Amino acid sequence: MNVTFLPKCYLSVCGKVFRKGLTEMVQTNVIECTNCGNLILIAATQKSRTCPYCGVRVETRRANKVASAEDAFTASRVVRSLKEQKKLHRDGQSAR
Ligand SMILES: [Zn+2]
């Protein structure tokens, strides 16, 4: 197996796909899309990013910053745990 190319699509985390060098070791923020509310990773140096969910361009300054992490990998883990929390919360309210 030869994984040399990660799609531009950000951080589909499968645990160990990431290596130093591949991962952007830059401070990464987690923001909420101003349009659809999904969580997006964005490098702290980036001013805007197109939301992968709805395609709207999100400006960092306008978006609600949920968290920040020291690198993209950590940020992706933050996103995952946030999503888990949301899911749990939703399940707890709707079903059962
Ligand atoms: Zn969006």
Boltz pocket constraint, residues with backbone or C-beta under 6 A from the ligand:
constraints:
  - pocket:
      binder: B
      contacts: [[A, 33], [A, 34], [A, 35], [A, 36], [A, 37], [A, 38], [A, 51], [A, 52], [A, 53], [A, 54], [A, 55], [A, 56]]
      max_distance: 6.0
